[in-house]
Amino acid sequence: MDSHIQRDGSRSEGGAPGELVHELLDAATAARPHATAVRDADGAWTYAELDAAAHAFGVWLERRGLEAGDRLVVQLPTSRELAAMFYGASRRGIVFVPLNPSMKAFHLRSVIANCRPALFLTDRDGDIRAGDITVPAEDGVPAARLARTLFEETWPDVAALCATGARATTVARRPEDPAALVYTSGSTADPKAVICPHAQVTFATRALVHALGYRPDDVVFCRFSMSWDYGLYKVLMSCAVGCEIVLADRGEDLLLLRRMSEVGATVVPTVPSLASMITKLGARAGAPLPPVRMFTNTGAALPAPTIAELRELFPGVRVVRQYGQTEAKRITVMPPDEDRERPDAVGLPLPGTRVLILDEEGRPLPTGQTGEIVAEGPHVMPGYWGAPELSARTFRPDPETGRPRLHTGDYGSLDADGYLYFHGRHDDMFKRKGFRMSTLEIEAAAMDIPGVRAAAAVPPGDRHDLALFVESELDPQVVVKELAVRLEPAKVPAVCRTLREFPLTLHGKNARQELARMLDGSNK
């Protein structure tokens, strides 16, 4: 099948079969209208109620003049209403763009310039509190002011429409049309948007439900924002089987286990920091623990002691390892009934997909040899929004079939049975506190501070947390304070040090290995 690069940077493939995102909700509502669909700190909705709210929001979007293909940027805490917005936008053919509420104006402006939304919906706690945002001129379209639309003023109108039983008109869209843009950090200083078409999103959703064995009687307890694909897909996966999801990213840490017990959580997605918190709270819990049957993990490998503690606290629980990137959602999943086997493996490819290990020339490597992890299948996204060159480097066509393959930039190997082993990352990306980020964006934010002449970020290591070195007369505490204005909390370094002169490599780049040794030597 022939493909070409579209203006937005994606590779266009014709005629891909697949569902649309809102059809997942249609099916769940038809099958289980009175079952609880979504719960947050303020209450719960059945599938019929979620469907009604999604339709009402679709009508509201239509009355605001948004059309198919328009981008809707939403920067709000994860809630029942946010889930309804996703499905309502999908029904109207509008591209949903969820942003982390912690994203600062420093990055928000680049997001707005990149995706050029028709509407920016946020709340009074948003980082941009007054005035409008400018959408820059492009291809003959003049610059325009984008007004901030407040959720507090919008949702009462949506609720009123819902009370009247308003039903949105479904706009015809193709499965290959974008359902969402998910912004993620990587090899560029600015966030980049992974284009997530309906076909890839719904395929990945159903493949994950199959691989993990989600059930209609499950209660999925999710502590992650819908701005991260880990949280976004949990909403979709729960809908695909008609089970309940609890959106708990705003909950207090000390009340975590109590809340899990109150809702009867059976499936809990984790990252290492959350899993560690659960074990510490469980060790001193006086009340009965929730009936968790499965923990899933991503972000970084769970330490073996943490896995052992989870199994001791929750007898019979499965602790499932996974590997993936937003560019393909999930790539491998360890079968839940094999969670104690091959402890270093991160699983098998999703159904209908495959994983390749390639050398620097793009040639397949034998079993057991380490090379770049490359994914192929219906879950591979088409590219990055507005970034054709980056898309062409990351999503390369298969030499034989022409289908796009995701070159992850990560290293790993396969065993004789097809299980993947992850060995490390190729570039400057890393994960901290469950968030994927890059040294480049942290350095760019530091260089935005007046008085900082040079900056080098050092990713977390075994003996130190995320650190930043700067060339500046500013006090390190001032630099950290200024970074907190520009970056989300997880991206603010734990350590900041000033240097008179930066160590450099032979190519004139920051010698991060030497900087890391300085940190390890000082034990700070």
BELKARA-V301661 format. One record per residue. N is the residue number from 0. RES is the residue in three letters. SS is DSSP state (H for helix, E for strand, - for the rest). PHI is phi in whole degrees, 0 to 359 (NA if undefined). OMEGA is omega in degrees with one decimal (999 if undefined). Layout:
BEGIN
{{N:RES:SS:PHI:OMEGA} {N:RES:SS:PHI:OMEGA}}
END
This chain:
BEGIN
{{0:MET:-:NA:-179.2} {1:ASP:-:285:176.7} {2:SER:-:223:176.1} {3:HIS:E:212:179.3} {4:ILE:E:275:176.8} {5:GLN:-:276:-179.2} {6:ARG:-:301:-178.3} {7:ASP:-:281:177.1} {8:GLY:-:103:-177.1} {9:SER:-:272:172.6} {10:ARG:E:265:-176.6} {11:SER:E:269:176.3} {12:GLU:-:239:-175.4} {13:GLY:-:276:166.9} {14:GLY:-:72:-179.9} {15:ALA:-:289:179.1} {16:PRO:-:286:176.5} {17:GLY:-:158:177.5} {18:GLU:-:276:169.2} {19:LEU:-:259:-173.9} {20:VAL:H:303:-177.0} {21:HIS:H:291:177.0} {22:GLU:H:290:172.4} {23:LEU:H:299:178.7} {24:LEU:H:291:177.8} {25:ASP:H:303:-177.7} {26:ALA:H:293:-179.6} {27:ALA:H:295:-180.0} {28:THR:H:293:178.5} {29:ALA:H:294:-175.6} {30:ALA:H:277:-173.2} {31:ARG:-:221:-173.5} {32:PRO:-:299:-174.8} {33:HIS:-:260:176.6} {34:ALA:-:283:178.0} {35:THR:E:292:-178.4} {36:ALA:E:260:-172.3} {37:VAL:E:214:-179.1} {38:ARG:E:228:172.2} {39:ASP:E:225:-175.6} {40:ALA:-:294:-174.9} {41:ASP:-:257:179.5} {42:GLY:E:151:-176.0} {43:ALA:E:219:173.8} {44:TRP:E:237:168.0} {45:THR:E:282:177.0} {46:TYR:H:296:177.6} {47:ALA:H:296:179.8} {48:GLU:H:289:176.2} {49:LEU:H:297:178.8} {50:ASP:H:298:-179.8} {51:ALA:H:296:179.6} {52:ALA:H:294:178.7} {53:ALA:H:295:177.0} {54:HIS:H:298:-179.6} {55:ALA:H:299:178.6} {56:PHE:H:293:175.8} {57:GLY:H:298:177.0} {58:VAL:H:296:179.0} {59:TRP:H:299:178.3} {60:LEU:H:298:179.4} {61:GLU:H:298:-179.4} {62:ARG:H:291:175.3} {63:ARG:-:280:176.1} {64:GLY:-:89:178.5} {65:LEU:-:286:-176.0} {66:GLU:-:241:179.6} {67:ALA:-:304:-179.5} {68:GLY:-:93:175.5} {69:ASP:-:296:176.7} {70:ARG:E:262:176.8} {71:LEU:E:247:177.1} {72:VAL:E:271:-177.9} {73:VAL:E:234:177.6} {74:GLN:-:241:-173.7} {75:LEU:-:216:171.4} {76:PRO:-:299:179.5} {77:THR:-:288:-173.7} {78:SER:-:204:174.0} {79:ARG:H:303:-178.4} {80:GLU:H:297:180.0} {81:LEU:H:294:176.2} {82:ALA:H:299:178.7} {83:ALA:H:297:178.9} {84:MET:H:298:179.7} {85:PHE:H:300:-179.0} {86:TYR:H:292:178.9} {87:GLY:H:294:177.5} {88:ALA:H:296:179.3} {89:SER:H:301:-178.6} {90:ARG:H:298:-179.6} {91:ARG:-:270:178.5} {92:GLY:-:76:-177.2} {93:ILE:-:264:-176.4} {94:VAL:E:276:-176.3} {95:PHE:E:274:-177.4} {96:VAL:E:233:-179.2} {97:PRO:E:277:178.5} {98:LEU:-:242:177.3} {99:ASN:-:297:177.4} {100:PRO:-:303:179.9} {101:SER:-:278:-179.8} {102:MET:-:298:-177.1} {103:LYS:-:270:-179.6} {104:ALA:H:302:179.4} {105:PHE:H:306:178.6} {106:HIS:H:267:-176.6} {107:LEU:H:299:-179.4} {108:ARG:H:296:178.4} {109:SER:H:290:176.5} {110:VAL:H:296:-179.8} {111:ILE:H:299:179.8} {112:ALA:H:295:-177.5} {113:ASN:H:285:-172.7} {114:CYS:H:263:175.3} {115:ARG:-:49:-174.7} {116:PRO:-:288:172.7} {117:ALA:-:276:-177.2} {118:LEU:E:208:176.1} {119:PHE:E:240:-175.9} {120:LEU:E:252:-178.4} {121:THR:E:215:179.3} {122:ASP:-:231:-176.0} {123:ARG:-:292:178.9} {124:ASP:-:270:-178.4} {125:GLY:-:298:-175.6} {126:ASP:-:293:173.4} {127:ILE:-:269:-170.1} {128:ARG:-:259:-176.9} {129:ALA:-:212:177.5} {130:GLY:-:80:-178.1} {131:ASP:-:254:174.7} {132:ILE:E:253:-180.0} {133:THR:E:269:169.5} {134:VAL:E:269:-172.2} {135:PRO:-:294:177.6} {136:ALA:-:295:179.7} {137:GLU:E:201:174.2} {138:ASP:-:49:177.1} {139:GLY:-:85:177.1} {140:VAL:E:273:-176.4} {141:PRO:-:292:175.4} {142:ALA:-:301:-178.0} {143:ALA:E:221:177.1} {144:ARG:E:267:-179.8} {145:LEU:E:252:-177.5} {146:ALA:-:284:174.3} {147:ARG:E:280:177.3} {148:THR:E:261:-173.6} {149:LEU:E:272:177.0} {150:PHE:H:301:-176.7} {151:GLU:H:299:179.1} {152:GLU:H:265:-176.6} {153:THR:H:272:-169.5} {154:TRP:H:294:173.9} {155:PRO:H:303:176.9} {156:ASP:H:293:177.7} {157:VAL:H:296:179.0} {158:ALA:H:298:178.5} {159:ALA:H:295:175.5} {160:LEU:H:297:179.4} {161:CYS:H:298:-178.8} {162:ALA:H:296:179.2} {163:THR:-:274:-178.1} {164:GLY:-:77:-178.4} {165:ALA:-:299:180.0} {166:ARG:-:237:-177.9} {167:ALA:-:281:173.8} {168:THR:-:285:179.2} {169:THR:-:281:179.1} {170:VAL:-:270:-179.5} {171:ALA:-:295:176.6} {172:ARG:-:225:178.0} {173:ARG:-:270:177.7} {174:PRO:-:302:-179.8} {175:GLU:-:276:176.4} {176:ASP:-:286:-178.9} {177:PRO:E:295:171.2} {178:ALA:E:265:-175.6} {179:ALA:E:206:165.2} {180:LEU:E:244:179.0} {181:VAL:E:248:-178.4} {182:TYR:E:278:-178.2} {183:THR:E:218:178.4} {184:SER:-:268:180.0} {185:GLY:-:188:-172.5} {186:SER:-:274:176.1} {187:THR:-:234:-178.7} {188:ALA:-:291:-179.6} {189:ASP:-:271:173.9} {190:PRO:-:300:177.3} {191:LYS:E:239:-172.9} {192:ALA:E:257:173.1} {193:VAL:E:282:177.4} {194:ILE:E:283:-175.8} {195:CYS:E:242:179.2} {196:PRO:E:290:179.0} {197:HIS:H:306:-174.8} {198:ALA:H:299:-179.8} {199:GLN:H:293:-178.3} {200:VAL:H:296:-177.5} {201:THR:H:288:174.9} {202:PHE:H:298:-179.6} {203:ALA:H:299:179.0} {204:THR:H:301:-176.8} {205:ARG:H:289:177.6} {206:ALA:H:295:178.9} {207:LEU:H:290:176.4} {208:VAL:H:302:178.7} {209:HIS:H:292:-175.8} {210:ALA:H:294:-176.9} {211:LEU:H:266:177.4} {212:GLY:-:73:174.3} {213:TYR:-:299:-177.4} {214:ARG:-:233:179.6} {215:PRO:-:299:-179.1} {216:ASP:-:267:178.8} {217:ASP:-:287:168.4} {218:VAL:E:237:-176.1} {219:VAL:E:269:-177.4} {220:PHE:E:259:-171.3} {221:CYS:E:247:179.7} {222:ARG:-:263:-170.9} {223:PHE:-:246:-178.3} {224:SER:-:292:174.7} {225:MET:-:289:174.6} {226:SER:-:287:175.6} {227:TRP:-:260:-176.5} {228:ASP:H:299:178.0} {229:TYR:H:298:177.6} {230:GLY:H:282:-177.8} {231:LEU:H:300:-177.0} {232:TYR:H:287:176.2} {233:LYS:H:296:175.0} {234:VAL:H:298:-178.4} {235:LEU:H:290:-178.9} {236:MET:H:296:177.7} {237:SER:H:297:178.9} {238:CYS:H:295:-176.8} {239:ALA:H:297:178.3} {240:VAL:H:250:179.5} {241:GLY:-:76:178.6} {242:CYS:-:261:-176.9} {243:GLU:E:261:171.3} {244:ILE:E:241:176.6} {245:VAL:E:253:-179.8} {246:LEU:E:269:-167.6} {247:ALA:-:234:-176.5} {248:ASP:-:287:178.6} {249:ARG:-:260:-177.0} {250:GLY:-:285:177.6} {251:GLU:-:286:-177.4} {252:ASP:H:299:-175.5} {253:LEU:H:292:-179.9} {254:LEU:H:260:-173.9} {255:LEU:H:302:-177.0} {256:LEU:H:293:177.9} {257:ARG:H:299:-179.9} {258:ARG:H:294:177.9} {259:MET:H:299:179.0} {260:SER:H:290:-178.6} {261:GLU:H:300:-177.3} {262:VAL:H:268:179.7} {263:GLY:-:72:-176.6} {264:ALA:-:300:177.9} {265:THR:-:245:178.9} {266:VAL:E:233:-177.2} {267:VAL:E:230:171.7} {268:PRO:E:289:-178.2} {269:THR:E:224:159.8} {270:VAL:-:238:-175.6} {271:PRO:H:306:-178.4} {272:SER:H:294:178.6} {273:LEU:H:291:178.7} {274:ALA:H:300:178.3} {275:SER:H:297:178.7} {276:MET:H:298:-179.9} {277:ILE:H:298:-179.5} {278:THR:H:293:179.5} {279:LYS:H:292:178.2} {280:LEU:H:292:-178.9} {281:GLY:H:294:-178.4} {282:ALA:H:295:-179.6} {283:ARG:-:244:-180.0} {284:ALA:-:287:178.3} {285:GLY:-:266:-178.0} {286:ALA:-:272:177.6} {287:PRO:-:301:-179.7} {288:LEU:-:277:-179.7} {289:PRO:-:294:-175.7} {290:PRO:-:277:-176.9} {291:VAL:-:291:176.9} {292:ARG:-:253:-177.2} {293:MET:E:207:166.5} {294:PHE:E:253:170.8} {295:THR:E:249:-175.6} {296:ASN:E:224:171.8} {297:THR:-:209:178.4} {298:GLY:-:96:176.8} {299:ALA:-:190:-177.5} {300:ALA:-:293:173.9} {301:LEU:-:288:174.9} {302:PRO:-:298:-179.1} {303:ALA:H:304:178.0} {304:PRO:H:299:178.7} {305:THR:H:294:177.7} {306:ILE:H:299:179.9} {307:ALA:H:298:179.8} {308:GLU:H:293:176.7} {309:LEU:H:298:-179.3} {310:ARG:H:293:178.8} {311:GLU:H:288:-179.4} {312:LEU:H:288:-175.2} {313:PHE:-:239:-176.2} {314:PRO:-:305:178.7} {315:GLY:-:84:-177.3} {316:VAL:-:291:173.6} {317:ARG:E:260:176.9} {318:VAL:E:245:-166.3} {319:VAL:E:259:177.2} {320:ARG:E:271:-178.7} {321:GLN:E:216:172.5} {322:TYR:E:220:178.1} {323:GLY:-:187:172.4} {324:GLN:-:220:179.0} {325:THR:-:306:-177.6} {326:GLU:-:295:173.3} {327:ALA:-:217:-172.9} {328:LYS:-:62:179.0} {329:ARG:-:237:-177.6} {330:ILE:-:252:177.1} {331:THR:E:224:176.0} {332:VAL:E:222:174.1} {333:MET:-:286:178.1} {334:PRO:-:307:-176.0} {335:PRO:H:306:-179.1} {336:ASP:H:282:175.7} {337:GLU:H:244:-172.5} {338:ASP:-:295:177.9} {339:ARG:-:265:-178.2} {340:GLU:-:265:176.7} {341:ARG:-:42:-171.3} {342:PRO:-:300:179.6} {343:ASP:-:267:-177.9} {344:ALA:-:276:176.9} {345:VAL:-:247:167.6} {346:GLY:-:114:178.1} {347:LEU:E:256:176.6} {348:PRO:E:301:176.0} {349:LEU:-:301:177.4} {350:PRO:-:305:178.0} {351:GLY:-:81:179.5} {352:THR:E:233:174.4} {353:ARG:E:213:178.9} {354:VAL:E:241:176.1} {355:LEU:E:244:171.7} {356:ILE:E:243:-173.3} {357:LEU:E:244:174.7} {358:ASP:-:275:-175.9} {359:GLU:-:294:178.5} {360:GLU:-:265:179.7} {361:GLY:-:82:-179.9} {362:ARG:-:264:179.5} {363:PRO:E:298:178.8} {364:LEU:-:260:178.8} {365:PRO:-:294:176.7} {366:THR:-:307:176.0} {367:GLY:-:89:179.5} {368:GLN:-:272:-175.9} {369:THR:-:269:176.9} {370:GLY:E:202:-179.2} {371:GLU:E:285:175.6} {372:ILE:E:280:179.8} {373:VAL:E:234:-177.1} {374:ALA:E:248:179.3} {375:GLU:E:219:177.5} {376:GLY:E:151:-177.4} {377:PRO:-:292:179.2} {378:HIS:-:268:-178.3} {379:VAL:-:287:-178.3} {380:MET:-:288:-173.8} {381:PRO:-:277:-180.0} {382:GLY:-:154:179.7} {383:TYR:E:252:-177.4} {384:TRP:-:293:175.4} {385:GLY:-:67:-177.6} {386:ALA:-:222:-175.1} {387:PRO:H:297:-178.6} {388:GLU:H:291:177.3} {389:LEU:H:295:177.6} {390:SER:H:299:-177.8} {391:ALA:H:295:178.7} {392:ARG:H:286:-172.9} {393:THR:H:270:-177.4} {394:PHE:E:251:-174.5} {395:ARG:E:255:-178.1} {396:PRO:E:288:172.1} {397:ASP:-:297:-177.3} {398:PRO:-:302:-176.2} {399:GLU:-:262:-173.4} {400:THR:-:263:-175.9} {401:GLY:-:82:179.4} {402:ARG:-:290:-177.6} {403:PRO:E:291:174.7} {404:ARG:E:240:178.7} {405:LEU:E:274:172.5} {406:HIS:E:269:-168.7} {407:THR:E:286:-172.4} {408:GLY:E:77:176.3} {409:ASP:E:258:-179.5} {410:TYR:E:249:178.1} {411:GLY:E:191:179.2} {412:SER:E:213:176.7} {413:LEU:E:244:173.2} {414:ASP:-:268:-174.2} {415:ALA:-:295:-178.9} {416:ASP:-:262:176.2} {417:GLY:-:89:177.8} {418:TYR:-:279:-177.3} {419:LEU:E:267:174.7} {420:TYR:E:238:-177.2} {421:PHE:E:268:-176.0} {422:HIS:E:246:177.8} {423:GLY:E:150:-177.4} {424:ARG:E:258:-173.9} {425:HIS:-:271:-172.1} {426:ASP:-:246:-173.9} {427:ASP:-:267:-178.8} {428:MET:E:279:175.0} {429:PHE:E:203:178.2} {430:LYS:E:240:178.9} {431:ARG:E:217:179.6} {432:LYS:-:55:176.7} {433:GLY:-:85:-177.4} {434:PHE:E:251:176.6} {435:ARG:E:275:-177.4} {436:MET:E:208:178.7} {437:SER:E:225:176.3} {438:THR:H:296:-175.4} {439:LEU:H:295:-178.3} {440:GLU:H:290:177.8} {441:ILE:H:291:177.8} {442:GLU:H:294:179.1} {443:ALA:H:296:177.9} {444:ALA:H:294:178.8} {445:ALA:H:295:-179.6} {446:MET:H:290:176.2} {447:ASP:-:283:-178.5} {448:ILE:-:277:177.5} {449:PRO:-:302:179.7} {450:GLY:-:101:176.4} {451:VAL:E:264:-175.9} {452:ARG:E:263:179.1} {453:ALA:E:207:-177.9} {454:ALA:E:210:175.7} {455:ALA:E:216:178.0} {456:ALA:E:263:178.9} {457:VAL:E:243:-178.6} {458:PRO:-:300:176.9} {459:PRO:-:302:176.4} {460:GLY:-:231:-179.0} {461:ASP:-:295:-174.2} {462:ARG:-:243:179.4} {463:HIS:-:208:176.9} {464:ASP:-:273:176.1} {465:LEU:-:304:-176.1} {466:ALA:E:228:178.2} {467:LEU:E:228:172.3} {468:PHE:E:251:179.5} {469:VAL:E:228:169.0} {470:GLU:E:258:-173.3} {471:SER:E:188:171.5} {472:GLU:-:271:-179.9} {473:LEU:-:291:173.1} {474:ASP:-:293:179.7} {475:PRO:H:306:179.6} {476:GLN:H:295:177.1} {477:VAL:H:293:178.9} {478:VAL:H:298:179.8} {479:VAL:H:298:179.2} {480:LYS:H:298:179.0} {481:GLU:H:292:177.3} {482:LEU:H:296:179.9} {483:ALA:H:295:176.0} {484:VAL:H:282:-172.7} {485:ARG:H:257:-172.7} {486:LEU:-:233:172.6} {487:GLU:-:296:-175.9} {488:PRO:H:306:-177.3} {489:ALA:H:294:-176.2} {490:LYS:H:263:178.9} {491:VAL:-:279:-176.6} {492:PRO:-:300:176.5} {493:ALA:-:282:-176.8} {494:VAL:E:230:172.5} {495:CYS:E:229:179.8} {496:ARG:E:229:177.6} {497:THR:E:258:178.9} {498:LEU:-:231:174.0} {499:ARG:-:284:-178.2} {500:GLU:-:212:-177.6} {501:PHE:-:276:170.0} {502:PRO:-:289:-175.9} {503:LEU:E:236:173.2} {504:THR:-:281:177.7} {505:LEU:-:297:-179.7} {506:HIS:-:266:176.7} {507:GLY:-:82:178.7} {508:LYS:-:266:176.1} {509:ASN:E:300:-179.3} {510:ALA:-:275:-174.3} {511:ARG:H:294:178.8} {512:GLN:H:298:178.1} {513:GLU:H:291:176.6} {514:LEU:H:298:178.7} {515:ALA:H:296:178.3} {516:ARG:H:294:176.3} {517:MET:H:298:178.2} {518:LEU:H:294:-178.8} {519:ASP:H:297:-179.8} {520:GLY:H:292:179.3} {521:SER:H:274:179.8} {522:ASN:-:57:179.3} {523:LYS:-:250:999}}
END
